[in-house]
Amino acid sequence: MTLIFLLFSIGILFIGIEVIIPGGILGAIGTFLMLAGCYVAFTNYGTVIGIMSVLVALALAALAFFIEFRILPKTRIGKRAFLTAEITGVSAPLGKEAEELIGQSAEALTLLSPSGYISVNGQRYEAFCQSGQAPVGSKLKIIGADNFRLIVTQEVSS
């Protein structure tokens, strides 16, 4: 009976440590130890004690999950460990702003090979150079836009 108690205790301890050190390994080892405790109960003490050990293992696992998800987040340590803030920002395509920029001149802030950053009216944008590479400082013309970047080509000087 001591071996069963030891396997269950170490198993619950590993499952509890899993909350602090996530990754799945310690939780899996803890589950395996608890299953081993159930196996020992079945083989050494028979069906009745084996079923009781399975019920105890399920109750301990349910208690561990209850503590982890209901009680721990309300504690001082839990408030530091669990994420509660929600990110409200979104990533959006350029939209109408891009339509207004088409046809304007731009300057390459970085090497466009073929992607990089450009400056248009003092604003910085990500761009794709359709004519291949464009060195820093080169004059560009905005010819279109796709999802999240402007499409540019090098201006031909006359």
Secondary structure, DSSP 8 states (H G I E B T S, - for coil): -HHHHHHHHHHHHHHHHHHHS-SSHHHHHHHHHHHHHHHHHHHHH-HHHHHHHHHHHHHHHHHHHHIIIIIGGGSHHHHHHS------------THHHHHHTT-EEEESS-BSSEEEEEETTEEEEEEETTS-B-TT-EEEEEEE-SSSEEEEE----
